[in-house]
C-alpha cells in the first residue's frame, strides 16, 4: 500500500473513530453497578470461563462507582466495560486529536475521585482491583488537558490530589526497596499482613501474590523472572520520574516554586538510580533490575524505551538504544519482547506481554520517545508499519483489536488467558494519534 492509499484509508477510519467516542461512553452509577450485564465475565470463548481466578462469580456485583462518564477500553465492542488506569492516558491522546476535551476532563475527575476515595487510581473500577493501581501515566492527562484549556483552578485541584497519590501510595512501604527505586505489589499480599487471614480476605483479589503484583504493570510477562516484587521495574520507575517532573511543572504553573524544586530533585534522584542500576553500557540498553540478587535481568523488552520517554537517557545512550531497534523491529511493528521467553508462571504457557504481541500503547511510547530525541525517520517508519497493519486488519474484519501479531501481520496470537478481543480505547487512539504524526 503506497502512502496515498494509506492516507486515504486512514482518513476514512479516523472519521469513523471520531464518531465512535460518544458510543464508547460508559457510566458506573447505581443503575450500572446493579446491572447484571455490567458484572458478567467480559468474554465468552467456546464455553470456557476466564482461567484467571480473580474474575467475578456469576451475578456478583463487582463494578465500583465513578461520578463521571468514561470511555471504557472495549467501548461499544462490549469488552472491558470498566475504566482502566493506564489505558486512559493513551485514549486521551486520541480524544485530544478529535477535540473531545469534555471527555478527557471527565476521565481526569474520575481518576482524582479514585485517589481521594482509595488513595490511588485503581487498576480498574472493580472490587477485585482494590489492591493495586497500574503504571502511573495519568498525570500526563492533566498536562494534556491544561495545555488546551489553561484552567489553573483545575490544575491546582489536580496537583494536591496527585501529590497525595505519589507520596501516599507510590512512596508507601509496600512499594519501597533497598535501592531507593520502587517495586510493585498488590495490597492483598499476605506478606504485608503477617498472615492475618481477616486482613487478607478484606482486600483479596484471588490471584497469587506474584501475579497480582505483576498485574500492576503488565499482565503477564517473563521479564521480571516470575516475581516482580524482587525487581525495580523500568516502566514503574520511569513513569514515576515523569510523574515527579509533571508535578514540578504543575507547581511552577500554579506559582509554588519551592514545591517545584522539590519535585525536580525527586525526579533527578530516581532518574540517577535508574541510570546506576538499569543501564548496561555493554548492551547499550536499559534492563530490569533484580534488587535481591543485585543484578540486571537478561530480558530485552520495550520497557527499555521508557527511559527515553521519561527523559532519563542521555543523547549518547539514546543513540545506542535506537540502534537496538534491530532487536525488536518486525514487518508490522514492535513486539513487546525481542523473542519468546519461557514463561516463569506455571499457570500460563504463553504470556501476552511477550513476543509476537504488538500492543498499541507500546508503539505510542516508543514512537514518542524516538521523536523526543530527534529520530523522526525511525518514528515515522514504525508508525507507518503499525497503522498499515491496523488498517489491513480493519478492512478484513471490520474491527480494531486489543493487540496484533506484528511478525506475521495478523491477530493470530498464542493464547494466555483469553483470545484476542475487539477493542476501541487505546487501539482507536493509536490509529488517531499515530496517523496524525504521519499525515
N, C-alpha and C positions, 0 to 999 in steps of 0.2 A: 504494500500500500504506500503510494507516494504521499508527500506532505500535504498536497492539496486535497487529496481524498481523505487523508487522516483528519485534517482540519474540518472538512465538511461533516464527516461522521461525528466528530467531537462536538461541533456546534449544535448538531441535532440532539445529541444525548444531553448536553449541557442544558438546553432548553427544557427537556423533559424533567431533568432533575430539579430545575428551578420550580417546577410545578409540584414536585413530589414533597417538598419540605412541609407544606401545610398538611398533606395527608399523612405524613410521618409523625405528626404530633400526638403525644400521649399525655394522660394525666394520671396522677396517683392520689386521688381524693378518696373519700369514703366509699363512693359507689364503685370505684375501680378496685379498691382493696377488698371489697366484698364480692367482686365479680369472679366466679369460678374460672372464666376464660383467661383472666389475668394471672391465675395461680396454677395453671396447668403446666406440666412439663412442656418445655417450649419446642419440642420437635418429636416427630414420630418416624421411625425408620423400620419398616417391616416388623412392626410389633415389638421392637426392642426398646426397653427403657434406657435412659441415660445410665451409663456404667458408673459415673461418679456418684458417690454416696451422699453428697450434700443436697441433692435435689429434694424438693418437697414431696411429701406423700400426696396422693390424690386428694383434692379438695382442701388441703391445708392452706390457710391464708398466709402468704409469705411476703406480699408486697408491702413496702413501707411508704407512709405518707410523704408527699412532697407538695409544697404550696403552689408551685407554678408548673405550667406545661413544659414539655421537653420532647425533643426528637429522640426516640429510642433507637438503639443500634439497628434493629431489624426494620424499624419503621413500618410501613404498610405491608411489608412482606410477612409480618407476624412473628418472626423470630426475635428473641431477646426483647420483650416488651418493657423491660426495666431501663433505668438510666444508669450508665456506667461512668466510672470516674475518669479514666484517661481517654476513652473514646470521644468524650465531649469536646476536648480541645481540637481534635482533628476535624470533627464535624463542624465546629465553629469556623474553621478556616474556609470551608465550603459555603457556609451561611454568609460569612462576611463578603465573599465574592459576589453573592446574589443580594447583598444589601439587606439581609434579614437580621439586623441588629436587635430587633424586638425579641427574637427567639434566643439570641445569644445572651441578652440581659436576663431572660427567664432561666437559662441554664446556669448562669453565674449565681443568681439568687437562690436557686435550689442547692447548689454546692455550698454556698455560705450558710444556708439553713442547716445542712448536714453537719458542718463544722460546729455550729452553735449547739446543735442537738446531741451529736455523738462524739464531738471532739476531732473529727476527721471527715473528709469526703469518703464515704463508703465505697468499696469496690463496686457495689450496685445497691439500689434501694430494695433489698431483700433481707429478710430476717437472718438467712444463712450467710450474709456478708457482714454481720455486725462486728466481727472480729478483726477486720482488716480494711485497709484502703487499697490504692493502686498507685502506679507510677505517677508522682505528683507534678503533672504539667499544667494543671488548671490555673495557676496564677497567670500564665500567658494569655488565657482567655480574657482576664481583666485588662491586661495591657492592650490586647486587640480591640476590646470594646472602648476603652478610654481614648485610644488614638483616633477613633471615629467620632466620639461624642464630646470629648473634653469635659466630661462630667466629674468634677473634682469632689463633689459631695459623695457620689457613688464610689469614687476611688478611696476616699477616706474611710468609708464604711467597710469596704472590702479589705483594706490594709489591716485594720485592727483585728479582723477575724482571721485572715490568713496568717498573721503573726502568731495568733493563738495556736493554729494548727502546726506551724513549723516548730515552735518551741514545745508545745504540749504533747504532740503526737510523734513527729519525726525525730525530735531530740529526746524522747522519753527513753526510759531504761530498756524497754524491750527491743528498741532499735539500736542501742548503743553497743559498741565493741571496743576492744583494747586498742585498736588502731586510730580511733577518732573518726572513722567512717561508719556509716550506718549499715546494718544488716536488715533483713526482712523477717517479720514474724506475724503470726496471727494471734490475736489476744486469747484464743481458746487453747493455746499451747499448754499442756499440763505442767510443763517445767516452770511456768510462770506463777503457778498457784500452789506449789509444794504438794501437789497431788490431791488437793481438796476437791472431791467429786462434785460438791454443790456448786462451787465456783465454775468448774469446768462445764457443767451442764447448762449453766446460765447463758454461756456465750458460745457453746459448741456449734460448729458448722459441719460436723460429722466427716471431716477429712483428716487423714493422717497429718500430724503437725508439719512434717516436711513439705507435703503437698499444699497445705493451707498457706504456709509461709511463702512458698514459691508462687502461689496464685496472686500474691500482692505485686508481682512483677509480670511473669509470663506463665500461663498455664497450658502446657508444661514444656520443659526443655532439658537438654542434657548439660548445658553449660555451667551449671552450679554443682556438678558432680553428685547430685542426689540430695544435697542438704544445703539449701541457700542460707540457713541460719548460721552456717560456719563461714559464710562469704561476705565480702563487701561488694555488692552488685554494682556494676557500672551504671546501668540505667537509673537505679535509685539515686546514687550519689551524684551523677551528672545532673539529673533533674533537680536535685536539691541545691546544687550550685546555681543553676538557672533560677530556681525559686528565690534564693537569697539575693541574687542580682536584681531580680524583679522587685522584691521588697525594697531594696535600696533605691531603685528608680522611682517606685511609688512614693517613698518617703521624701525624695527630692521634689517631686511634683506637688506634694502636699505642703512642703516647706519645713519638714522635720529633718534638718541636715545632720544633726548628731546621730539620729536613728540610721540615716542613710550610710554614714561612715561605719557604723557597727555592722550593718548587713554586708557592706562591701568587704570588711575584714573577715566575716564569717564565710563568704563565698571564696575568698582567697585561701583561707585556712583549709577548706575542704578540697579545693582545686589542687593545692600543693600536695595534699595527701594522696589524691588520685594519681598525680604525676609520680610521686615517690613509689607507690605500691603497684600500680596497674600498667605503667608504661614499660614496654620491652624494647630497648634500643636494638637488640639483636634482630627482632622480628619487625620492627617499625610499626608497632600496633599496640593498642590497649587491650588488656585481658582481665578477666575476673580474678579477684584476689581471695584466696582461702586463708583467712587470718589465723585459724588454729594451727595449720601447718606452716604458715608464714611463706606461702609460695603462690605464684600465679598459676591458674589453671590453663590447660593447653588448648582450650576450645576457641576456634575462630568464629565470631558471631558479629552481627551488625551492631551489637551493643558498643563495639569499639568506636563507632562513628558518633556516638553520643558525646564523646569528649570534644569533638568538633562542634556539635550542635550547642553545647554549653559554653563554648569559647575557651575551653581549657587547653586544647592542643596549641602548641606553638606553630609558627609558619613552617618551620623545618619538620616538625612532627607531622603536620598535615600533608606535606608533600609525600612522606613515606606512607601515610595511611591511605592516601588516594592511589598511590602506586599499588597498594594491596587490594584494590578493587578486583584485580585479576583472580583473587581467591574466591570471589563471590559472583561476579557478573555472569549472567546466563542469557540466553537468547531473548528472554521476555522480562528481565528484571533481576532483582536481588533476592535470593533465598535467605532465610534468617541465619543459617549457619553455612559454612563453606562446604560441608559434607554431611552425610548421615553419621551421627554419633550413636553408639549403643545407649539404649535407654537405661538410666540408673533407677528407674521406678518400676518395681515388679508388676504394678497394675497395668502398665501400658507398654506394648511392644513398639508402638510408633508415637512420636511426640510432634504436636502440631506447630510448635515454635522451633522448627528444625528444617533442614533441607528436605524436600524441594519447595517448601511453603514460602510464598512471597506475600507478605502482609501489607496492606495499604499504608498503615502508619509508619512502617519501617522505610518504605520508599520515600515518604514525605520527609522523614527525619534525615535520611542520607542526602537526599537532593537539596534540602535546605542547608545542610552542613557544607556541601560542596559549593553552593552559591555563596555562602557567607565567607568562604576563603578564596573566592575568585575562580573556582573551577567550573565555569559555566558550560563549557563544551561537554564535560562528563555529565553534568547535571541534566542537560538537555537530552543527551543520548539515553540516559536511564529513564527520563520522563517519557520519551517517545516509545521506548520498549514497553513500559508498563501500561501506558494509555492505549497503545496499539493492541495489547493483549486484552484489556478490559473491553475495548470496542469490538474486537473479534468475537469474544465470548458472548457479549451482549447481543450481537447480531444472530448468533446461533441459538441462544437460549431465551432472549428477551429479559434477562436479569443481570444484575450485578451480584457478586459473590463475596463472602467473607474473606476469602484468601484464594490464591491462584497457584497453580503449578508453573513456576517461571522457567522450568527446564524444558518441558515439552509443550507448553502453551495451552494447557487445559485446566479443568477443575477436578481432574482425577488425582487424588492425593491419598497417601496412606492414612487410614483412619486411626485417630487416637480414641476419643470417647464418642464422637458423633460424626456424621457425614458432613461434607462441605454444605453450607446453608446459604440461601439467598440473603443478601444484606444490603441495606442502604447505608445510613450512618457514615462511618469513615470511608466506606467504599465509594459512596456518592461523592464525598468530599475530595477524595484523591483524584477523581475524574475532573471535578470542577477546578480544584486548586492547581494541580499539575498541568492541566490543559492551558491555563492562563499563563503559565511560565513558557509554554511553547508558542502559543498563538496570540 
